[in-house]
Amino acid sequence: MGGVMVGIIRHGWAAFQANRRLWLYMYLIKLGLALVVTLPVLVTVQSALDNTLYSSPLLKEWSLKVIGELIAQRPFVFGNSIIVLVVFTLLVLVIRQFLNGGIYRAYSSGRRVNRKEFFAASGERFAVHLRITGLMAVAYLILLGVGIWFGSFIGHIISGAMPEAGGVVFAVWLSVIGLFLTPAIAFSDTLRAASVRSNGATVRPLLTEAFTFFRSHWVKLVGVYLLLFVPLVVIWVIVEKSALVVTGALANKVGVMAELLLFQVCSFLRTGQSLLFTASVASTYQPPTHGKLEGESAEVSGDRTSILP
């Protein structure tokens, strides 16, 4: 099983490498959109807190107390920030669904695609990816609710056995939620990979094709996601702790900028991790009509191979 998962990642890495510029482009798009929204918010927050009684200590500490002080002194800033965040989320969602067509086409082919082919696939499959997103949003909400309930249940058990283990309880709670959401993430990528090979099929037949493949390989796909995601979490924790140390040691604005730069390191790695998983699923997906492949590698559709048994 472990060898198969590593093989899937290697297979995906070949497709990822063939279109490695997508990593940088996707990160820059995400960063650009974030800056368009967050810079005005940061300026507003800074100007609002500069006039409060405890602004300097709070900004140097850069903790939840900053948010509490901001809400207490300038409640309109918090409300406006929520509105901006919702608008930003919708904007990112629409742009990502447009780009998904080109991304999955590139990784499914296993070769480098040019701009014309990329954007042609993006426009052609835009409506399908929007429908898939709507469908998966329902699944995510259901699984999130179940994960929160189940995580809280386990957390209560741990709290009863170890009353002082607050951090452990929180970590277990998040882990349980993640375990419930991971199969949905893997199925979403499978469904989107199926859309590349669908020849214009609508979402309903895509669900049947994708589920047939996913039912046989979901354990491997979930394992691949965890193999790629867990190291990222470890790196994120290290960077976050480093950011807190740096922010506390440096002066106000310099510390905040250092924290933002460290956060961008995690954001860049997260973009790469997400794309590598997408490449792994898209490059190994095979429609059920092709049947199961034997051996280490077999040709499918003339432009890619599959390692799945």
C-alpha positions, 0 to 999 in steps of 0.5 A, spaced: 500 500 500 505 504 501 509 503 495 503 504 491 501 511 494 509 513 493 508 511 486 502 515 485 505 521 488 511 520 483 506 519 477 503 526 479 510 529 480 512 528 473 505 531 471 507 537 476 514 538 473 511 538 466 507 544 468 511 547 474 510 554 472 503 553 474 505 553 481 508 560 481 502 562 477 497 560 482 501 562 488 502 569 484 494 570 483 492 568 490 497 573 493 495 578 488 488 577 490 489 577 497 493 584 497 488 587 493 483 586 499 488 585 505 492 592 504 486 596 505 483 592 511 490 593 514 491 600 513 484 601 516 486 597 522 492 600 523 489 607 523 483 605 528 488 602 533 493 608 533 488 612 536 486 607 542 489 607 549 493 601 548 494 600 541 502 600 542 502 594 547 497 590 543 500 591 536 507 589 539 504 583 542 499 582 536 495 577 539 487 576 540 487 582 544 488 586 538 482 583 535 478 584 542 481 592 542 479 593 535 472 590 536 471 594 542 473 601 539 472 601 532 466 595 531 465 598 524 472 596 522 470 588 524 463 589 520 467 591 514 472 586 514 467 581 514 464 583 508 470 584 504 472 577 506 466 574 503 467 578 497 474 576 497 472 569 498 467 569 492 472 572 487 477 567 489 472 561 488 470 564 481 477 565 479 479 558 481 473 554 478 475 558 471 482 556 472 480 549 474 479 547 467 486 548 465 489 545 471 486 539 470 487 538 463 494 540 464 495 534 469 491 529 466 495 530 459 502 529 463 505 534 458 506 541 458 500 545 455 501 552 452 496 558 454 491 557 448 490 550 450 490 552 458 485 557 457 481 554 452 480 548 457 478 553 462 473 556 459 470 550 456 469 546 463 468 553 467 460 551 468 462 544 470 467 546 475 462 551 478 456 545 479 462 540 482 463 546 487 456 547 489 455 539 489 461 538 494 460 545 498 454 541 500 458 535 502 463 539 505 458 542 510 455 535 512 462 532 513 464 538 517 458 538 522 459 531 523 467 532 524 465 537 529 460 533 533 465 527 533 471 531 534 468 534 540 465 527 543 472 525 543 475 531 546 470 530 552 473 523 553 480 526 553 478 532 557 475 527 562 481 523 562 486 529 562 483 535 564 490 539 563 491 537 556 487 543 553 492 543 547 492 536 545 484 536 545 484 542 540 489 538 536 485 532 536 479 536 535 482 539 528 485 532 526 478 529 527 475 534 522 480 533 517 479 526 517 472 527 515 473 532 510 479 528 507 475 523 503 471 529 500 477 533 498 480 526 494 473 525 491 472 532 489 479 532 485 477 525 482 470 528 480 474 534 476 479 529 473 473 525 471 471 531 467 477 532 463 475 525 460 468 526 459 467 529 452 462 534 455 458 529 460 454 533 465 455 532 472 450 526 473 454 521 469 461 524 472 458 522 479 457 515 477 464 514 473 468 518 479 465 514 484 466 507 480 474 509 480 474 512 487 470 506 491 476 502 488 482 507 490 479 511 496 484 509 501 490 510 496 488 517 495 486 519 502 493 516 504 496 520 498 493 526 501 495 525 508 502 524 506 503 530 502 499 534 507 502 532 514 509 535 513 506 541 511 502 542 517 509 540 521 512 546 517 506 551 518 507 550 526 514 551 526 513 557 521 508 560 526 512 559 532 518 562 529 513 568 526 511 569 534 518 570 536 520 574 531 514 579 531 515 579 539 522 581 538 522 586 533 518 593 533 511 594 531 511 594 523 517 591 522 515 585 526 508 585 522 511 585 516 516 579 518 510 575 520 507 576 513 513 574 510 513 568 514 506 566 512 507 567 505 512 561 505 507 557 508 502 559 503 507 558 497 508 551 500 500 550 501 499 552 493 504 547 491 502 541 496 495 542 493 497 542 486 501 536 487 495 532 490 491 534 484 496 532 479 497 525 482 489 524 482 489 527 475 494 523 472 492 516 475 485 517 474 482 512 469 475 512 466 471 505 469 470 503 461 478 502 461 477 497 466 483 495 471 490 495 469 495 490 470 502 491 472 506 497 474 504 501 468 500 501 462 498 506 457 491 510 457 488 514 452 495 515 448 498 521 453 498 518 460 500 512 464 497 509 470 500 505 476 494 503 479 492 496 479 
